[in-house]
Amino acid sequence: MSRMLSLFGTKWMIILLLLINIPGTLYGYIWYMGQLAQTPTRFILFVPDSPTASLFFVFVLIAFLMKRNWPLIEALAAVTLIKYGIWAVVMNVAAGWAGDSLNWKNYMLIFSHAGMAFQAILYAPYFRINRGHLVIAAIWTFHNDIIDYVFMMHPWVSGRLMSDIDMIGYFTFWLSVFSVFTVYLLSVRKNRLKLEIQ
């Protein structure tokens, strides 16, 4: 386990993750273009959930390369990567369960979003998050839930799932709670690990 963690602390691995996350982030914003075109201006910042989560992580990786920590960005990245990573996997699987025919795009989204959550968990012990950073990240996350399910700006889901959108909102709220609590357990602690960029 320690050898695997040290592997992810190497400079070439951080660069590789940047080469994955930067195009993935750009693709995510392109994927949202159709929805953003129909979104009132005041909500635009809060609509592209997953690409914004991966954008936070891009900044975290850049800071690592500079041998620095940006704790508030780490908190925002960790909470949102876990939340939206799991959310997208569940929504795509649920669409298939409801009768949608899953294609390569669905499987690509399942794989890439599972990777989002995994990388957040993998690097969380190296973050320098304190309770204040996590409170701000939690406010951002729960505010997004309100925008998504009170003002109905949530990411587009399969038409077969729209009749259950209230339950999706309920699930998303508790997923936010889970994500904040997970980051608290992994990152807000005294015996944090130090990432040695080699």
Kinemage of the C-alpha trace (Angstrom):
@kinemage 1
@onewidth
@group {chain A} dominant
@subgroup {mainchain}
@vectorlist {calphas} color= white
{ca met a 1} P 0.000 0.000 0.000
{ca ser a 2} L 2.781 2.430 0.904
{ca arg a 3} L 4.525 1.679 -2.413
{ca met a 4} L 1.344 2.490 -4.322
{ca leu a 5} L 0.935 5.761 -2.418
{ca ser a 6} L 4.554 6.702 -3.106
{ca leu a 7} L 3.942 5.993 -6.808
{ca phe a 8} L 1.128 8.533 -6.842
{ca gly a 9} L 3.475 11.058 -5.254
{ca thr a 10} L 5.884 11.002 -8.190
{ca lys a 11} L 6.129 14.001 -10.483
{ca trp a 12} L 5.341 11.984 -13.593
{ca met a 13} L 2.155 10.603 -12.002
{ca ile a 14} L 0.954 14.105 -11.074
{ca ile a 15} L 1.660 15.214 -14.661
{ca leu a 16} L -0.165 12.155 -16.015
{ca leu a 17} L -3.198 12.981 -13.854
{ca leu a 18} L -3.111 16.550 -15.165
{ca leu a 19} L -3.038 15.211 -18.730
{ca ile a 20} L -6.149 13.181 -17.892
{ca asn a 21} L -8.019 15.752 -15.814
{ca ile a 22} L -7.509 18.824 -18.010
{ca pro a 23} L -9.048 17.305 -21.185
{ca gly a 24} L -11.695 15.624 -19.032
{ca thr a 25} L -12.622 18.959 -17.494
{ca leu a 26} L -12.829 20.638 -20.909
{ca tyr a 27} L -14.963 17.776 -22.242
{ca gly a 28} L -17.221 18.109 -19.201
{ca tyr a 29} L -17.888 21.785 -19.877
{ca ile a 30} L -18.546 21.002 -23.559
{ca trp a 31} L -20.981 18.257 -22.473
{ca tyr a 32} L -22.916 20.862 -20.463
{ca met a 33} L -23.113 23.403 -23.326
{ca gly a 34} L -26.633 22.415 -24.315
{ca gln a 35} L -27.916 22.794 -20.778
{ca leu a 36} L -25.957 25.993 -20.158
{ca ala a 37} L -27.534 27.552 -23.252
{ca gln a 38} L -30.924 27.157 -21.528
{ca thr a 39} L -29.730 28.166 -18.044
{ca pro a 40} L -30.528 31.613 -16.550
{ca thr a 41} L -27.332 33.619 -16.175
{ca arg a 42} L -27.508 33.720 -12.370
{ca phe a 43} L -27.285 29.918 -12.190
{ca ile a 44} L -24.578 29.262 -14.791
{ca leu a 45} L -21.716 29.014 -12.277
{ca phe a 46} L -23.522 26.251 -10.362
{ca val a 47} L -24.750 24.051 -13.218
{ca pro a 48} L -21.639 22.231 -14.563
{ca asp a 49} L -21.062 20.187 -11.416
{ca ser a 50} L -18.608 17.465 -12.461
{ca pro a 51} L -16.259 19.568 -14.620
{ca thr a 52} L -16.050 22.200 -11.881
{ca ala a 53} L -15.142 19.445 -9.403
{ca ser a 54} L -12.360 18.199 -11.688
{ca leu a 55} L -11.232 21.805 -12.289
{ca phe a 56} L -10.741 22.188 -8.538
{ca phe a 57} L -8.594 19.045 -8.625
{ca val a 58} L -6.524 20.390 -11.535
{ca phe a 59} L -5.567 23.329 -9.300
{ca val a 60} L -4.746 20.908 -6.470
{ca leu a 61} L -2.412 18.963 -8.778
{ca ile a 62} L -0.734 22.161 -9.981
{ca ala a 63} L -0.149 23.125 -6.349
{ca phe a 64} L 1.387 19.685 -5.693
{ca leu a 65} L 3.825 20.225 -8.560
{ca met a 66} L 4.784 23.505 -6.899
{ca lys a 67} L 5.226 21.554 -3.622
{ca arg a 68} L 2.404 23.524 -2.064
{ca asn a 69} L -1.050 22.902 -0.618
{ca trp a 70} L -4.103 25.071 -1.287
{ca pro a 71} L -6.393 23.754 1.487
{ca leu a 72} L -9.647 25.473 0.506
{ca ile a 73} L -9.352 24.245 -3.088
{ca glu a 74} L -8.453 20.795 -1.733
{ca ala a 75} L -11.633 20.793 0.366
{ca leu a 76} L -13.796 21.874 -2.586
{ca ala a 77} L -12.134 19.302 -4.846
{ca ala a 78} L -12.358 16.408 -2.403
{ca val a 79} L -16.023 16.884 -1.466
{ca thr a 80} L -17.276 17.541 -4.994
{ca leu a 81} L -15.197 14.822 -6.668
{ca ile a 82} L -16.556 12.201 -4.292
{ca lys a 83} L -20.118 13.510 -4.527
{ca tyr a 84} L -20.417 13.968 -8.284
{ca gly a 85} L -18.235 10.987 -9.066
{ca ile a 86} L -20.596 8.664 -7.188
{ca trp a 87} L -23.700 10.570 -8.356
{ca ala a 88} L -22.918 10.135 -12.054
{ca val a 89} L -22.154 6.439 -11.649
{ca val a 90} L -25.458 5.875 -9.820
{ca met a 91} L -27.497 7.919 -12.338
{ca asn a 92} L -26.083 6.059 -15.345
{ca val a 93} L -26.593 2.663 -13.730
{ca ala a 94} L -30.120 3.707 -12.667
{ca ala a 95} L -30.910 4.750 -16.239
{ca gly a 96} L -29.900 1.286 -17.452
{ca trp a 97} L -31.934 -0.304 -14.650
{ca ala a 98} L -34.944 1.789 -15.701
{ca gly a 99} L -34.738 0.479 -19.263
{ca asp a 100} L -32.331 2.751 -21.101
{ca ser a 101} L -29.917 1.078 -23.488
{ca leu a 102} L -26.479 2.048 -22.178
{ca asn a 103} L -23.946 2.927 -24.880
{ca trp a 104} L -20.210 3.625 -24.864
{ca lys a 105} L -20.795 7.179 -23.630
{ca asn a 106} L -22.621 5.887 -20.574
{ca tyr a 107} L -19.822 3.455 -19.792
{ca met a 108} L -17.231 6.187 -20.371
{ca leu a 109} L -19.097 8.414 -17.912
{ca ile a 110} L -19.331 5.593 -15.368
{ca phe a 111} L -15.602 4.833 -15.631
{ca ser a 112} L -14.420 8.463 -15.633
{ca his a 113} L -16.643 9.530 -12.733
{ca ala a 114} L -15.644 6.509 -10.660
{ca gly a 115} L -12.069 7.669 -11.291
{ca met a 116} L -12.973 11.138 -10.011
{ca ala a 117} L -14.125 9.754 -6.678
{ca phe a 118} L -11.163 7.368 -6.459
{ca gln a 119} L -8.526 10.041 -6.970
{ca ala a 120} L -10.141 12.250 -4.317
{ca ile a 121} L -10.033 9.413 -1.786
{ca leu a 122} L -6.492 8.478 -2.805
{ca tyr a 123} L -5.079 11.971 -2.281
{ca ala a 124} L -7.305 13.071 0.630
{ca pro a 125} L -4.817 11.997 3.350
{ca tyr a 126} L -2.269 14.407 1.820
{ca phe a 127} L -4.548 17.443 1.950
{ca arg a 128} L -4.155 20.178 4.566
{ca ile a 129} L -7.848 20.800 5.115
{ca asn a 130} L -9.122 22.135 8.442
{ca arg a 131} L -12.683 22.411 9.728
{ca gly a 132} L -13.079 25.941 8.353
{ca his a 133} L -12.135 24.862 4.829
{ca leu a 134} L -14.540 21.939 5.067
{ca val a 135} L -17.395 24.174 6.274
{ca ile a 136} L -16.940 26.414 3.217
{ca ala a 137} L -16.864 23.373 0.926
{ca ala a 138} L -20.015 22.045 2.607
{ca ile a 139} L -21.828 25.371 2.124
{ca trp a 140} L -20.857 25.356 -1.565
{ca thr a 141} L -22.058 21.761 -1.942
{ca phe a 142} L -25.404 22.151 -0.164
{ca his a 143} L -25.995 25.445 -1.976
{ca asn a 144} L -25.533 23.524 -5.235
{ca asp a 145} L -28.147 21.024 -4.068
{ca ile a 146} L -30.614 23.869 -3.527
{ca ile a 147} L -29.878 25.308 -6.980
{ca asp a 148} L -30.234 21.836 -8.527
{ca tyr a 149} L -33.395 20.568 -6.818
{ca val a 150} L -35.248 23.653 -5.583
{ca phe a 151} L -34.617 25.789 -8.677
{ca met a 152} L -34.443 22.603 -10.824
{ca met a 153} L -31.070 23.319 -12.420
{ca his a 154} L -29.870 19.742 -11.831
{ca pro a 155} L -27.784 17.942 -14.455
{ca trp a 156} L -29.890 16.362 -17.147
{ca val a 157} L -30.847 12.780 -16.373
{ca ser a 158} L -32.563 10.072 -18.367
{ca gly a 159} L -36.210 10.828 -19.146
{ca arg a 160} L -37.052 7.505 -17.511
{ca leu a 161} L -35.777 8.893 -14.194
{ca met a 162} L -37.539 12.261 -14.254
{ca ser a 163} L -40.637 10.932 -12.494
{ca asp a 164} L -38.348 10.183 -9.529
{ca ile a 165} L -36.534 13.531 -9.502
{ca asp a 166} L -37.666 14.252 -5.921
{ca met a 167} L -36.050 11.007 -4.773
{ca ile a 168} L -32.924 11.863 -6.778
{ca gly a 169} L -32.777 15.194 -4.952
{ca tyr a 170} L -33.166 13.414 -1.609
{ca phe a 171} L -30.421 10.939 -2.535
{ca thr a 172} L -28.162 13.797 -3.664
{ca phe a 173} L -28.584 15.641 -0.356
{ca trp a 174} L -27.488 12.593 1.630
{ca leu a 175} L -24.675 11.973 -0.834
{ca ser a 176} L -23.461 15.503 -0.005
{ca val a 177} L -23.559 14.639 3.701
{ca phe a 178} L -21.645 11.420 3.033
{ca ser a 179} L -19.019 13.233 0.938
{ca val a 180} L -18.404 15.936 3.551
{ca phe a 181} L -18.165 13.322 6.327
{ca thr a 182} L -15.786 11.161 4.272
{ca val a 183} L -13.463 14.102 3.632
{ca tyr a 184} L -13.598 14.975 7.330
{ca leu a 185} L -12.497 11.453 8.247
{ca leu a 186} L -9.740 11.299 5.619
{ca ser a 187} L -8.340 14.822 5.689
{ca val a 188} L -9.171 16.685 8.910
{ca arg a 189} L -6.771 14.916 11.210
{ca lys a 190} L -3.447 15.385 12.960
{ca asn a 191} L -1.496 12.502 11.428
{ca arg a 192} L -1.666 13.714 7.835
{ca leu a 193} L 0.646 12.264 5.221
{ca lys a 194} L 3.193 14.375 3.407
{ca leu a 195} L 3.298 14.122 -0.370
{ca glu a 196} L 6.943 13.999 -1.427
{ca ile a 197} L 7.076 14.987 -5.093
{ca gln a 198} L 10.012 13.089 -6.612
